[in-house]
């Protein structure tokens, strides 16, 4: 694999030991870069002195850190907003002072999911949860900070480091054999390995602004679970159901489909289909590689 031009840059990854941050760190390292991986407890996004040190010593800051517990955020709105909005604005302001570029990760939860087509970047954001509102606040704060920035909205991510929808479904199916999974939430399961490659692509080609990214194609949560079980040979039965049958503190958008035409126009490689990436990930899981 060719050495990336980013190998000559001072790159910091905030939240670098999480699922996405780990994938980004690994991808950069494979391309010859030596990113600084920063995460709790030694790095706290809400401490201005920590942000100032990163902005002062970095040319590129990739912010994968976030408050991501969607349901708990309903009871902890101040904490969610402090991490997902206020801290992101502070990071952007400090980055602007030192000339650093910030790549920030956002989410499909900024939308209410009521649209009858895939969401474009310029569609009105109408979050229906504290988590979604806090992430939208972070987008706005970063855009207003004056720093050079990229915002990439992601959805339904899975990866090697961390617990996610795929691993939860497989574990529960092996325990119970019958699994009720919602069939009215539609989106695109997206591998963090693919996301990391896209981040490198966007940074190398010096893109800016707001982008949607997800794997190609759409499916319901139930369809994704069924596909995973078939690939792994798991003897589990998926029982489709409605989101309304599982009341949770936070509402989820039913339509998480992204229109990725904007990012397709700048990426140097086409987006993979969700089945192709998930099949490869599950093959690695079956072999114990993840």
N, C-alpha and C positions, 0 to 999 in steps of 0.2 A: 504494500500500500504506500502511495506517495506521501512524502512529508508535506504537511499542511503549512501554508503561509502563517497560520496562527502559532506555529512552533516558535516564532520569533516574538510573540506577544506575551505580555504579562496578563495572564487570565486567572480570574478567581471564580470559583463556583460556590455560591451560597446554598446551603442545604445539600452539600455535596455528598453526603452519605445516605441520602434517601434514595428511593427507587429511581427517579429520573436523574438526580445528581450523579449517582453512581454510573449510570449509562453514559452520561455526558463526559464524565471524567475518563472513563475507559476509552471512549471513542477518541477523545483528544490525545490521550497518551499513546494510542495506537498510531496516531498521525504525527508523532514526534513532539507534541507539546508537553509541557510540564505544568499543568494547572494547579493552583492552590485550592485544596478542598477544605472548606470551612463549614462547620456545623456546630450545633449545641453539643456539649456545654461551653466549649471555649469561644464560640462565636454566637452572639445574640443579635438578631436583626433589629431588635428594638433598642439596642444601646448605640447611641449616636457616636460614641468614641470608636466602637467597632466598625461602624459604617465609614467613618472618616478615614480610618486606617486603611480600609480596603480601597476606597475611592482614590486615596492618595498614592497607593502603591500598584494600582492596576490600570491597564489600558482597556480591558474588557471585563465586565462583571456579568456573570450569568446567574440570575436569581431564580433558583429552584426552591427556595425556602418559602414556606407558607403555613398558615393555620388551615388544616385540611379536614378537620372533623366536622362534617357538614351538620350533623344533628346537635352536637355539643355547642356549636356556634350559636344556636338559638338561645341558649342559656348564658353564653359568654360573649355577647356582641362586642363589648369593649375590647376584649382580648383579640377577637378575630379582626376587628378593624385596626387595632394597633399594629398587628403583624402584617395583614394583607393590604392595608391602605396607607396608614400614616408612615410606617417604616419605609415603604416603597417610595413615597414622595420624598422622604429625607434622603434616601439613597440617591434618587435622581438629582436632587439639589446638590449634594456633595460631589456626585459624578460630574455635574456640569462645571463645577469650580475647578476640577482637575482634568477635564477633558477626556473622561472615561466614557466608554459606550456601555449601556446597560441592555442586556437581553433579559426580558421578564416574561414569566410564564403565567398565563391566565387560563380561563376555563369556559366551557359551554354553559355553566351555571349563571352566567351574566344574562342569559335569555330565559323567558318564561316557558318556552317550549310549545307555545300555542300556534305558531306559524305553520301553515300547511305546505311548506317547501323548506329546503335546506337554508340555513342562515348564512347571510353574507356579512362581511365585516361592517358595512355601513347600516345594517338593520338596527332598529331601535333596541337597545338593551333594556330589559325589564326583569330584573332578578326577582325571584319569589322566595328567597331565603336570605338569612343574614350572611351566610357564606358567600353567596353570589353577589350580594350588595357590597361586601367588603372587597371582593376581587375587582369588581367594577370600579370601586373607589381607588384601588391601587393603580388601575390603568389610567384613570383621569389624573391622579397625582403625578404619575411618572410623565405623562404627556405634557403636563403644565410645568414641570421642573426645569425645563430648558436644556436637559442633557440629550445627547444623541442616543436614540433608543430603538429597540425592536420589542414588540409585544406579540407573543405567539399564543393564541388560544388553543388548548388541547382538550381531548375528551377521552374517557374510557381507557385510560392508560393501564398497561400491565408490563411487568418486567422482572428481571432476575432478582432484584433486591427489594423485598417488601411483600406485604400481603395485599391482594387485590381481588377483584371479582372472579377471575379465573381460578385462582388457588382456593378461594373460599368455596366455590361451587364444587370443585373436585373433592375437597376434603369432606364436605357435607354429603356428597353423593356416596362416597365410600363408607360413611357412617350410617346413612339412612336409606340409601338406594333410591328413594323417591324424593324429588326436590321440586318445590314450587318456585317458579321463576317468572317474573313479570314479562308479559308479552306486549305491553303497550308503551314501553320505553324504547325508542329507536335511535341508534347512533352507529358509531364505528369503533370497534376495539382497536387500539393503537399501541404498538410495541414501542417501548422507550428506546430500544436500540435504533429503530427507524427515526424517532424524534431526534436523537442525538446526532445522527447523520445530517438531518435537515438543519439543525442549529449550525453545524459546521459549514454547511453549504451557504446558508444565509449570511453568516459572518464573513466567509471568504469572499463573497460577491458584494459585500457592503450594502446589504438591504437595510431599509429603515421603515418604521411605521408598524401598522397592525396587520397580522395575518391569521387566518384559520388554517389549522393542520390536523388532519386525521387520515387514517388509512382509507383506501378507495373502497366504495361500496357501503351499504347500510344493512343492519340487521337488528332484530329485537334482542333484548337480554336473554330471552328463552332460547332463541335460535343460536346465539353464541354458546350458551351452555350445552345445547345438544351437539353442536359441532365439536366442542372440546371433548365431550364424552366419547364421541365416535373416534376421534383421533387418538385418544389415550386407551381406548378399549375399556372404559369404565362402565361397569354394569349399573348404570343409574338411569332413572326415569324422570324426565323433565315434565312437570305438570304446569302448563301455562296458566297464568292468572293475571289479575289487574292490579295496578299500583294501589288503587283505593283499598284493596284487601289487606294492605300492609301499612297501616298508619304510622307515620314517623314524625318527629318534631319538626323536621324541615321538609318542605315540598321539593320534589325533583321535577326538572323539565321532562316532559314526555317526548318531545321532539328535540333531539340533540344533534340532528344532522347538520353538518357543515358544508357549505359551498366553498370548495377549495380552488376555484378558478384563479383567484389572484395569486396564490402561492405557486400553483402549477405553472404560471407564466414565467416564474423566475428560477424555479428549481432546475438543476442540471440533470437530474434523474427523475423519472416518473414515480409517483407515489405507488407503493405496493398495495395489492388488494388485501383486505383484512383477513381473508381466509388463508392466503399464502403466508403472511407473516405469523399468524397465530399457529398454523400447522408447523412451521419451522420451530417456533418457540416451544410448542408442545412436544415435538420430537426431541428437542434438547432436554426438556423436563423428564421425559420418559427414560432417557439415557443417563439421567442424573447430572447433566451438565449445568442445570440451573436449580 
